[in-house]
């Protein structure tokens, strides 16, 4: 407890310092170096002579490292102007100084040498960058502990001292790989304590390294695995990413490639190939002359982990016109697999976990992806208006109507009574509850002919997929509730859709002689007692290689038994029964192309989140 209490006090101190610089985008940079291993990236991104590269600046090191592959151009962009100022400084040092002087300043934080040469260095900075560096020269007193990330390092350094790990750190400095591994084993227990402390404080520490909560939730990777990767699996002697934080400097053998003596003249002679822009990467159209050249490599780092599907589509579709047909889009993720529904149907050269196959020196990323992208799907997201009065009214209906119909044995009559008073506002009321619907629709391949929306309710899905409807032969919407189907019919008339048919029918009674390329079941399986029979029917009526797209509530292994009972009690009033066998049975009948399990909150109920899944399942008769 003492250790955690000390940690809390330290965090409180650092947090209060950070409060003054929390607007770091306006005041300074986050990263003093790039946190992507160029040795792995150059290979998997297939960087070679004559590439035209678009990338994100971050610490700027890999912008410089990629010059060693002799590209035609590198356009680098960052929405934090101070990251670009940092790259400008690194470039100015290289332009104006000899290797010895540049190395002393960047590797060993030789502040006097920096001050003595600043009048020369600053000539190669833009006016705004020069003004900022004049005010912030002090950064170069201790370059390796600069940027917002320094506060994360101070937290770790404190616990290295508290846990008695400084002797281990000192021995690690000059250890060969075998000795390094022995030292790790000898100190494993203390390192595991450090990892547990980092895990305990992870939600508070993530902002200090520029990691938003959405990205942190993509994986349950424990810091124990991170420490194992960097301190045991890979030689530490050339791991310049962490060496400088532990020892305060780089060495001639442990530093970025651009700073090595044999590469220095190559870098210096090719700096003119770099163009720097301050903006969001989706706005590259403001600066790129499409007639002159197009990009054949787009390097996105891990920043898409911060984004939702709609934002990703907007960004990538804005970049695509400025890329060649064979352009490779390259990115990493904290997720162990490609996490984005909207990127489900593109062509991948690489989509793999990083460990154990590639084992980069950073150790923080879990997957790497290289893909060709021509155009991403667009989804029309409906805008609903519903008053607070109607929200409360629908909420009360969901509770009391089932009680009033408790003895109604006819399922169709029950469902008609249940939805009669809420069908009109159903879509608006449930919009913020059905978190898996939108990513499910993003994940579908819409190059199909015949579509069935099973238990399709009000037919709201046709509003989302309007851009594709005219390309289909026919869409059939089936639902057991007449009030819900009436709403679907109104939508069909509203949009004058000639190829959409609405049928009021039990899912168990649908015509099994018809075949479909795509069947969508959105948040309905949990409302069908005979769910396994419905899955069997979908298998029968789905064409071979056809898609079954399903989203619904579920449980996960992290939930307590009492929590599961509570959720089913809450959902009972909406005629929903969560059953863990749904996914098991789906995956036993179909090939799983894409599936994600996430957690979503309940509107107006703070602190409660329920797991949900969305996935694409493929019928494959070869497996029968």
C-alpha positions in Angstrom: 0.0 0.0 0.0 2.9 2.3 0.7 4.2 1.9 -2.8 0.8 2.8 -4.3 0.3 5.7 -1.9 3.7 7.1 -3.1 2.6 6.6 -6.6 -0.6 8.5 -6.0 1.4 11.4 -4.5 3.8 11.4 -7.4 0.9 11.2 -9.9 -0.8 14.1 -8.2 2.3 16.2 -8.5 2.8 15.3 -12.1 -0.8 15.8 -12.9 -0.9 19.3 -11.4 2.2 20.2 -13.5 0.5 18.7 -16.5 -2.6 20.7 -15.9 -0.6 23.8 -16.8 0.6 22.2 -20.0 -2.5 20.1 -20.8 -3.0 22.3 -23.8 0.2 20.8 -25.0 -0.8 21.0 -28.6 -0.6 24.8 -28.2 2.6 24.8 -26.1 5.0 22.0 -26.9 5.4 18.6 -28.5 4.5 15.2 -27.0 7.2 13.0 -28.5 10.9 13.9 -28.6 11.5 10.9 -30.9 9.5 8.6 -33.2 8.0 5.5 -31.6 8.0 3.2 -34.6 10.8 0.8 -35.4 12.2 1.7 -38.9 13.9 -1.6 -39.2 10.6 -3.4 -39.2 8.7 -0.7 -41.1 11.1 -0.4 -44.0 10.8 -4.1 -44.7 7.0 -4.6 -44.3 6.1 -1.2 -46.0 8.4 -2.2 -48.8 10.2 1.1 -48.9 12.5 1.5 -51.9 14.0 3.9 -54.4 11.8 6.5 -55.9 8.9 6.3 -53.4 6.6 9.3 -52.9 5.7 9.1 -49.2 3.0 10.8 -47.2 3.4 10.3 -43.4 2.8 11.8 -40.0 5.7 13.7 -38.4 5.5 12.7 -34.7 9.1 12.9 -33.4 10.5 13.2 -37.0 13.2 10.5 -36.7 11.6 8.2 -39.2 11.1 11.0 -41.7 14.8 11.3 -41.6 15.5 7.6 -41.5 13.4 7.0 -44.6 15.7 9.2 -46.6 18.2 6.4 -46.5 15.9 4.5 -48.9 16.3 7.2 -51.5 12.6 8.3 -52.0 11.7 11.0 -54.5 9.8 12.9 -51.8 8.5 12.8 -48.3 5.6 14.9 -47.3 5.1 14.9 -43.6 2.2 16.4 -41.7 1.2 16.8 -38.1 -1.6 18.7 -36.5 0.7 19.7 -33.6 3.0 22.4 -35.0 5.5 21.8 -32.3 6.2 18.3 -33.6 7.0 19.9 -36.9 9.2 22.5 -35.1 11.1 19.6 -33.6 11.7 18.0 -37.0 12.8 21.4 -38.4 15.3 21.6 -35.5 16.7 18.2 -36.3 17.0 19.1 -40.0 18.6 22.4 -39.2 21.2 20.8 -37.0 22.1 18.4 -39.8 22.2 21.1 -42.4 24.4 23.5 -40.5 26.7 21.3 -38.4 29.3 18.6 -38.8 28.4 15.1 -37.7 30.4 15.5 -34.5 28.6 18.7 -33.4 25.2 17.5 -34.4 25.7 14.1 -32.6 26.9 15.8 -29.4 23.8 18.0 -29.3 21.2 15.4 -30.1 22.9 12.3 -28.5 24.5 13.9 -25.5 22.4 17.1 -25.0 25.5 19.4 -25.3 23.7 22.6 -24.4 26.7 24.9 -24.7 27.5 23.7 -28.2 23.8 24.2 -29.1 23.9 27.8 -27.7 27.2 28.6 -29.4 25.8 27.5 -32.8 22.2 28.6 -32.5 22.8 31.7 -34.7 23.8 29.3 -37.5 21.2 26.6 -36.8 18.3 29.1 -36.6 18.9 30.3 -40.2 17.4 27.0 -41.4 14.2 27.4 -39.3 11.0 28.9 -40.5 10.1 32.2 -38.8 7.5 30.7 -36.5 9.8 27.7 -35.6 12.7 30.1 -35.0 10.6 32.2 -32.6 9.4 29.2 -30.7 12.9 27.7 -30.3 14.3 31.1 -29.2 11.8 30.9 -26.3 12.4 27.2 -25.6 16.2 26.8 -26.1 16.3 25.2 -22.6 14.8 22.0 -24.0 18.2 21.1 -25.4 19.7 21.1 -21.9 18.2 17.6 -21.5 16.7 16.7 -24.9 16.0 13.1 -24.1 13.7 14.1 -21.2 11.7 16.6 -23.2 8.2 16.6 -24.5 5.0 15.7 -22.8 6.2 12.1 -22.6 8.8 13.1 -20.0 6.2 12.9 -17.2 5.6 9.2 -18.0 9.3 8.6 -17.7 9.6 10.4 -14.3 6.8 8.2 -13.0 8.7 5.1 -14.0 12.1 6.4 -12.8 10.5 7.0 -9.4 9.5 3.4 -9.1 12.8 2.1 -10.4 14.3 3.8 -7.4 11.6 2.7 -4.9 11.7 -1.0 -6.1 15.5 -1.1 -6.0 15.9 -1.7 -9.7 18.6 0.9 -10.3 21.4 -1.7 -9.9 19.7 -3.8 -12.5 19.5 -0.8 -14.8 23.2 -0.1 -14.3 24.2 -3.6 -15.2 21.9 -3.7 -18.2 23.7 -0.8 -19.8 26.7 -2.8 -21.0 25.3 -6.3 -20.9 25.4 -8.7 -23.9 22.2 -10.4 -24.9 22.7 -13.5 -22.8 23.6 -11.5 -19.7 20.6 -9.2 -20.4 18.3 -12.2 -20.3 19.8 -13.5 -17.1 19.5 -10.1 -15.5 15.8 -10.0 -16.5 15.2 -13.4 -14.9 17.0 -12.4 -11.7 14.9 -9.2 -11.4 11.7 -10.6 -12.8 9.7 -10.3 -9.6 10.5 -6.7 -9.1 9.9 -5.9 -12.7 6.5 -7.6 -12.4 5.7 -5.3 -9.5 6.6 -2.4 -11.6 4.4 -3.7 -14.4 1.5 -4.1 -11.9 1.9 -0.5 -10.7 1.9 0.7 -14.4 -1.3 -1.3 -15.0 -2.9 0.1 -11.9 -2.2 3.7 -13.0 -2.6 3.0 -16.7 -5.8 5.0 -17.1 -4.0 8.0 -15.6 -0.7 7.6 -17.4 -2.0 7.1 -20.9 -2.6 10.8 -21.6 1.0 11.5 -20.7 2.2 9.5 -23.7 -0.6 10.8 -26.0 -2.7 7.6 -25.8 -6.5 8.3 -25.7 -8.8 6.0 -23.8 -10.3 4.6 -27.0 -6.9 3.3 -28.0 -6.1 1.9 -24.6 -9.3 -0.1 -24.7 -8.3 -1.9 -27.9 -6.2 -4.4 -26.0 -5.9 -5.8 -22.5 -2.1 -6.1 -22.9 -0.5 -6.0 -19.5 2.7 -3.9 -19.0 4.3 -7.1 -17.9 4.3 -8.2 -21.5 5.7 -4.9 -22.7 8.6 -5.1 -20.3 9.2 -8.7 -21.3 9.3 -7.8 -25.0 11.9 -4.9 -24.6 14.0 -6.3 -21.8 14.1 -10.0 -22.6 13.0 -10.8 -26.2 15.2 -8.2 -28.0 18.8 -7.0 -27.5 18.7 -3.8 -25.5 22.1 -2.5 -26.7 20.6 -1.2 -29.9 17.2 -0.2 -28.5 17.6 3.6 -28.8 13.9 4.1 -28.1 14.4 3.2 -24.4 18.2 3.5 -23.9 18.1 7.2 -23.9 15.3 7.4 -21.3 17.2 5.1 -18.9 20.7 6.6 -19.4 20.0 10.1 -20.7 21.9 9.8 -24.0 22.4 7.9 -27.2 25.7 6.3 -28.2 27.3 5.9 -31.7 26.0 2.4 -31.8 22.6 3.0 -30.2 21.0 5.9 -32.0 18.6 6.4 -34.9 20.1 5.5 -38.3 20.0 9.1 -39.6 22.4 10.1 -36.8 25.1 7.4 -37.5 28.3 8.6 -39.0 28.2 6.5 -42.2 24.7 7.8 -43.0 25.1 11.5 -42.1 26.2 12.8 -45.5 23.4 10.9 -47.3 20.8 12.5 -45.0 22.4 15.9 -45.3 22.3 15.7 -49.1 18.7 14.6 -49.3 17.0 16.9 -46.8 15.5 18.9 -49.7 13.1 16.0 -50.4 11.2 16.7 -47.2 8.2 19.0 -47.1 6.5 19.7 -43.7 2.9 20.7 -43.2 0.9 21.6 -40.1 -2.6 20.2 -40.5 -4.7 17.1 -40.2 -3.6 14.5 -42.7 -7.0 14.4 -44.4 -6.3 18.0 -45.5 -3.3 17.1 -47.6 -5.3 18.3 -50.6 -4.5 21.8 -49.6 -0.8 21.3 -50.3 -0.5 18.4 -52.8 -0.4 19.1 -56.5 -2.1 16.0 -57.9 -0.8 16.6 -61.4 2.8 16.6 -60.3 3.0 13.3 -58.5 1.0 10.9 -56.4 1.9 9.0 -53.2 2.7 5.4 -53.4 3.2 5.0 -49.6 0.9 6.5 -46.9 2.3 5.8 -43.4 -0.4 6.5 -40.8 1.4 5.2 -37.6 -1.2 4.2 -35.0 -3.3 7.3 -35.1 -6.4 5.6 -36.5 -6.7 3.9 -33.2 -8.0 7.2 -32.0 -10.8 7.4 -34.5 -14.2 5.9 -35.3 -15.2 4.3 -38.6 -16.8 7.5 -39.9 -13.7 9.5 -39.2 -11.4 6.9 -40.8 -13.5 6.8 -44.0 -13.5 10.6 -44.2 -9.8 10.7 -43.8 -8.8 7.9 -46.1 -11.2 8.9 -48.9 -9.8 12.4 -48.8 -6.2 11.0 -49.3 -7.0 8.3 -51.9 -7.3 10.8 -54.9 -3.7 11.7 -54.3 -2.4 8.2 -54.3 -1.4 5.8 -57.1 -3.5 2.7 -57.8 -0.9 0.4 -56.2 -0.3 2.7 -53.2 0.4 0.9 -49.9 -1.4 2.3 -46.9 0.6 1.3 -43.7 -0.4 1.5 -40.1 -0.1 -0.1 -36.7 -2.6 -0.7 -33.9 -2.7 -1.5 -30.2 -5.3 -4.1 -31.1 -4.0 -7.6 -31.8 -6.0 -7.6 -35.0 -7.2 -5.1 -37.5 -9.9 -3.4 -35.4 -11.8 -1.3 -37.9 -15.1 -2.5 -39.5 -14.7 -0.1 -42.4 -11.4 -1.7 -43.4 -12.8 -5.2 -43.5 -13.1 -5.5 -47.2 -9.9 -4.1 -48.5 -6.9 -6.0 -49.9 -4.1 -6.7 -47.4 -0.5 -7.4 -48.1 0.2 -7.7 -44.4 -2.3 -7.9 -41.5 -0.6 -9.6 -38.6 0.3 -9.5 -35.0 3.8 -8.0 -34.4 4.9 -10.5 -31.8 6.3 -13.1 -32.2 6.7 -12.7 -36.0 8.4 -9.3 -36.3 9.3 -8.3 -32.7 10.0 -4.6 -33.1 12.1 -2.8 -30.5 9.2 -0.5 -29.3 7.1 -3.4 -28.1 4.0 -1.3 -27.5 2.1 -2.1 -30.7 0.3 -5.4 -31.2 -0.5 -5.5 -34.9 0.8 -4.1 -38.2 -1.1 -3.7 -41.5 -0.3 -2.9 -45.1 -3.2 -2.6 -47.6 -4.3 -1.3 -50.9 -7.4 1.0 -50.7 -9.3 2.3 -53.7 -12.4 3.6 -52.0 -14.0 3.0 -48.6 -17.8 2.4 -48.2 -20.0 5.3 -47.1 -22.9 4.9 -44.8 -25.7 7.5 -44.4 -26.2 8.0 -40.7 -29.8 9.0 -40.0 -30.5 12.1 -37.8 -33.4 11.6 -35.5 -35.3 14.1 -33.3 -37.1 12.9 -30.2 -38.3 14.9 -27.3 -37.4 14.1 -23.7 -41.1 13.5 -23.1 -41.3 10.9 -25.8 -38.0 9.3 -24.5 -39.6 8.9 -21.0 -42.8 7.6 -22.6 -41.0 4.9 -24.6 -39.0 4.0 -21.5 -42.1 3.4 -19.5 -43.7 1.4 -22.4 -40.7 -0.9 -22.4 -41.2 -1.6 -18.7 -45.0 -1.8 -18.4 -46.2 -3.3 -21.7 -44.5 -6.7 -21.1 -46.2 -6.8 -17.6 -49.6 -6.0 -19.1 -49.1 -8.7 -21.6 -47.6 -11.2 -19.2 -50.2 -13.9 -20.0 -50.3 -13.3 -23.8 -49.2 -16.6 -25.3 -49.5 -15.6 -28.9 -46.1 -14.3 -29.8 -47.2 -12.2 -32.7 -49.9 -10.5 -30.6 -47.4 -9.9 -27.9 -44.9 -8.3 -30.2 -47.7 -6.2 -31.9 -48.8 -4.9 -28.5 -45.2 -4.4 -27.4 -44.2 -2.2 -30.4 -47.6 -0.6 -31.1 -46.8 2.5 -28.9 -43.1 2.8 -29.6 -42.6 1.9 -33.3 -42.8 5.5 -34.4 -39.9 6.5 -32.1 -38.1 3.2 -31.9 -35.2 4.1 -34.1 -34.5 7.4 -32.3 -34.8 5.9 -28.9 -32.5 2.9 -29.5 -29.9 4.8 -31.6 -27.5 5.3 -28.7 -28.0 1.9 -27.3 -27.3 -0.3 -30.3 -23.6 0.4 -30.6 -22.8 -2.5 -32.9 -25.2 -1.6 -35.7 -23.2 1.1 -37.4 -19.8 -0.7 -37.4 -21.7 -3.8 -38.6 -23.0 -1.9 -41.6 -19.5 -0.6 -42.3 -18.0 -4.1 -42.3 -20.3 -5.5 -45.1 -19.3 -6.0 -48.7 -22.1 -4.4 -50.6 -21.2 -5.9 -54.0 -24.3 -8.2 -53.8 -27.6 -8.8 -55.5 -30.3 -10.1 -53.1 -30.5 -8.9 -49.6 -32.6 -10.1 -46.6 -33.0 -8.0 -43.5 -34.3 -10.5 -41.0 -36.3 -9.4 -38.0 -35.7 -6.0 -39.6 -38.0 -4.0 -37.4 -38.8 -0.5 -38.8 -36.5 -1.0 -41.7 -34.1 1.7 -40.5 -31.2 -0.2 -42.1 -32.3 1.0 -45.5 -31.7 4.6 -44.4 -28.1 3.7 -43.6 -27.4 1.8 -46.8 -29.2 4.2 -49.2 -26.1 4.7 -51.4 -26.2 1.0 -52.4 -29.8 0.1 -52.7 -30.1 0.9 -56.4 -27.3 -1.5 -57.1 -29.2 -4.4 -55.5 -31.6 -6.7 -57.3 -34.0 -6.8 -54.3 -34.1 -6.2 -50.6 -36.6 -8.1 -48.4 -37.4 -6.8 -44.9 -39.1 -9.4 -42.6 -40.4 -8.7 -39.1 -43.1 -10.4 -36.9 -44.6 -7.1 -35.7 -47.1 -5.3 -37.9 -46.5 -1.8 -36.3 -42.8 -2.2 -37.0 -43.4 -3.3 -40.6 -45.8 -0.4 -41.1 -42.9 2.0 -40.2 -40.7 0.1 -42.7 -43.3 0.6 -45.5 -43.4 4.3 -44.7 -39.7 4.5 -45.3 -39.9 2.6 -48.6 -42.6 5.0 -49.8 -40.6 8.0 -48.5 -37.5 7.1 -50.6 -39.6 5.7 -53.5 -37.7 2.4 -53.3 -38.9 0.1 -56.1 -36.7 -2.9 -55.2 -37.6 -3.2 -51.5 -40.3 -5.5 -50.2 -41.7 -5.5 -46.6 -43.3 -8.7 -45.2 -44.9 -9.1 -41.8 -43.8 -12.6 -40.9 -42.3 -14.8 -38.2 -38.6 -15.4 -39.0 -39.3 -19.2 -38.7 -41.9 -19.0 -41.5 -39.9 -17.3 -44.2 -39.8 -18.7 -47.7 -36.8 -21.1 -47.7 -36.8 -21.5 -51.5 -35.4 -18.1 -52.1 -31.6 -17.5 -51.9 -29.7 -14.4 -50.7 -26.2 -13.0 -51.1 -26.5 -11.1 -47.8 -28.6 -11.5 -44.7 -28.5 -8.9 -42.0 -29.7 -9.6 -38.4 -29.2 -6.6 -36.2 -30.0 -6.9 -32.5 -32.7 -9.5 -33.1 -31.3 -12.9 -32.2 -31.5 -12.1 -28.5 -35.2 -11.4 -29.0 -36.0 -14.8 -30.7 -36.5 -17.7 -28.4 -35.9 -20.1 -31.3 -32.7 -18.5 -32.2 -30.8 -21.7 -33.2 -33.6 -22.5 -35.7 -33.3 -19.1 -37.2 -29.6 -19.5 -37.6 -30.2 -22.9 -39.3 -32.7 -21.2 -41.7 -30.3 -18.4 -42.6 -27.7 -21.0 -43.4 -30.1 -22.8 -45.7 -31.2 -19.7 -47.6 -27.8 -18.0 -47.9 -25.9 -18.6 -51.1 -22.5 -20.2 -50.9 -19.9 -17.6 -50.0 -22.8 -15.3 -49.0 -22.5 -13.0 -46.0 -24.4 -13.3 -42.7 -24.0 -9.9 -40.9 -25.0 -10.1 -37.2 -24.8 -7.6 -34.3 -26.2 -8.1 -30.9 -25.6 -7.9 -27.1 -23.5 -10.6 -25.5 -21.5 -11.4 -22.4 -17.7 -11.6 -22.0 -15.4 -13.5 -19.7 -14.6 -10.5 -17.6 -18.2 -10.2 -16.3 -19.3 -11.6 -13.0 -22.1 -14.1 -12.9 -24.3 -11.6 -10.9 -23.6 -8.9 -13.5 -24.9 -11.2 -16.3 -28.0 -11.9 -14.2 -28.5 -8.1 -13.8 -28.2 -7.4 -17.5 -30.7 -10.1 -18.4 -33.1 -8.7 -15.8 -32.8 -5.2 -17.3 -33.2 -6.5 -20.8 -36.1 -8.7 -19.9 -38.4 -5.6 -20.1 -37.3 -5.3 -23.7 -37.9 -8.9 -24.5 -34.1 -9.5 -24.8 -32.3 -12.6 -23.5 -28.5 -12.6 -23.8 -27.2 -16.1 -24.5 -23.4 -16.9 -24.8 -24.3 -19.8 -27.1 -25.4 -17.5 -29.9 -21.8 -16.7 -31.0 -20.7 -20.3 -30.4 -23.4 -21.6 -32.7 -22.8 -19.0 -35.4 -19.1 -19.8 -35.5 -19.8 -23.5 -35.7 -22.1 -23.1 -38.7 -20.2 -20.4 -40.6 -16.7 -19.3 -41.4 -15.9 -16.2 -39.4 -14.6 -13.4 -41.6 -14.7 -10.6 -39.1 -15.8 -10.3 -35.5 -15.3 -7.7 -32.8 -16.5 -7.7 -29.2 -16.7 -4.3 -27.5 -18.5 -2.6 -24.7 -21.1 0.2 -25.0 -22.8 2.3 -22.4 -26.5 2.8 -21.7 -28.1 6.2 -22.4 -28.6 8.2 -19.3 -27.1 5.5 -17.0 -23.6 6.4 -16.0 -21.0 3.7 -15.3 -22.8 0.7 -16.8 -21.5 -0.9 -20.0 -22.7 -4.0 -21.7 -20.7 -6.0 -24.2 -21.9 -6.3 -27.8 -20.5 -8.0 -30.9 -20.7 -7.4 -34.6 -19.4 -9.8 -37.2 -19.5 -11.1 -40.8 -20.0 -14.9 -41.2 -19.5 -16.6 -44.5 -21.4 -19.7 -45.7 -18.9 -22.3 -47.0 -20.4 -25.5 -48.2 -17.0 -27.0 -48.7 -16.9 -27.4 -44.9 -20.1 -29.4 -44.8 
